[in-house]
Each structure stands twice: as structure tokens, then as C-alpha cells.
């Protein structure tokens, strides 16, 4: 572990225990500025990952995140936010964490060291050659992740690796490697800090970029959202109003007629058709709103 960048001692924070609260916050903020630059340097790799996931999803595959500790939690978080944001089936983006669901809120000692468990967890969700498996390991050497990716590759699945260290073992089992090197943490080895932030940024780009590419948005509107609470119902109304030019009241009535389906409501208005015809039009256009609105 001594050679890992994320395990090195940061000279900027050697006296952090003597700093006041403002100085600590200022130091953390300065260090966090390095995260954006590190992610920028790997944008070509992020773009390759988006393309890989897009192709696989369009062909009927899934995106499966696998990680341990903070890395695993970030993968599960990203996966869990896709259904309400993009109205995706829960099985389309999957998050696996070493130690299972209990590891989301509790440290499961030794779980990340079990290489076979990574393969077993992927086997349990029936990973196959259509899928993309994204292994998240800040160190680039987590056995659970390496075992999972090796198993995925043996089945012909595409593999992505996300790490914050260069020249890691993850390279050997990743078709696309994304390695934003953020440098030593202010607390040596505490990779929930800069490394965690960089990882979250990368995962945001992969999932959001894929959803945009497969037609889950119209411009920058989230037209495929699932209105499961008051906030999202209000957002649905604002989206319909913003795209159609209808008043809030008219948009709300239109959504009621279309069972709350934002894209169906917009197509219904744009083409002057009823809900069933709008749904059929969207189906023919593979759910792409822009294409469905064209006569």
C-alpha cells in the first residue's frame, strides 16, 4: 500500500490538528479544487465509458457497479437514484457492495478482501455478456472488485474500472480504466474525501451521460422522471409547461389525462392525439421524445 498516491502523507495538512475550524475548512476546500482538474484529465476515458454503457444498454444489457466500503456505497447510491430520476427499471442499474446491504451503514471487516465474493455477488444477479460491470476501487487493488471484474470478463461482459491511483491492478481487468489521480488526502488514507468526491463525479457522468444518450432527456429536461412525491409531481408540471408553453393549470390537467407520464403528455399535446396514440408513438420511437414529436 505504501506506493499508492492515496496513502501518501499530504504536506499541506501536517499541522491540521493545530488549525482552527475556518483553517480546516479552507484547507479542505483548496484540496477539493484539485479534484475537478483530476477528473478533467480523464474525460476521454469517461466518454469511452459512456459509449460502452450506452451500446450495451441499447442492446438489452445492464450497468452493474461493484465496490467495497465508500466505493461500494457510491455505486449503490448512483444506481438507486436512476429509477426516480430517469424512470428506469430497478434492474437496469445495479449496485453491489462487499458485505451486502448491511455494509451500506456498517463496516463489514474483511469483506473487501474476499475475491471470490465479488464473483459470487455478480453470479447472484446473473451477470452475462450483454452487461457492463463497473468496478470501483480507489486503491485499484481491492480483491472483491478484482475478482468480480475477472469473472465478468470471463463471461464476455464489458468492464470499467474507476480508481484514484495510477498503474493499479485494476488495469488488468478493465476494458476502460478511469483514474483521476487526486493526490494524498488531508488525512492520510481517508479516501472518502477527495477520492470519494472524484468517484462520485465520475459515476454521475457515466450514468447521466448514458441516460442522455439513450433518450431519457429532452434538452436539459428530465422528461422520463418518475413522479413519486410532491416535489417530483410539481417538477413534472413545470417540465410539461416549459416544453409545451401551456399554463401550469393546463399542464396539470394534461398530465392527469396521461396518467402522469411526462413524455406521453408532451407528445399528446404536440401531435394533438390521445394518450394511447401518444404512447404508441413513443414506443415506435424507442422512447425518444424529440423523434416522437416530429410529424
Secondary structure, 3 states (H helix, E strand, C coil): CCCCHHHCCCHHHCCHHHCCHHHHHHHHHHHHHHHHHHHHHCHHHHHHHHHHHHHHHHCCCCEEEEECHHHHHHHHHHHHHHHHHHCCCCCCEEEEECCCHHHHCCCCCCHHHCHHHHHHHHHHCCCCCCCEEEEECCCCCCHHHHHHHHHHHHHCCEEEEEECCCCCHHHHHCCEEEECCCCCCCCCCCCCCHHHHHHHHHHHHHHHHHHHHCCCCECCECCCCCCCCHHHHHHHHHHHHHHHCCCHHHHHHHHHHCCCCHHHHHHHHHHCCCHHHHHHHHHHCCCCHHHHHCC
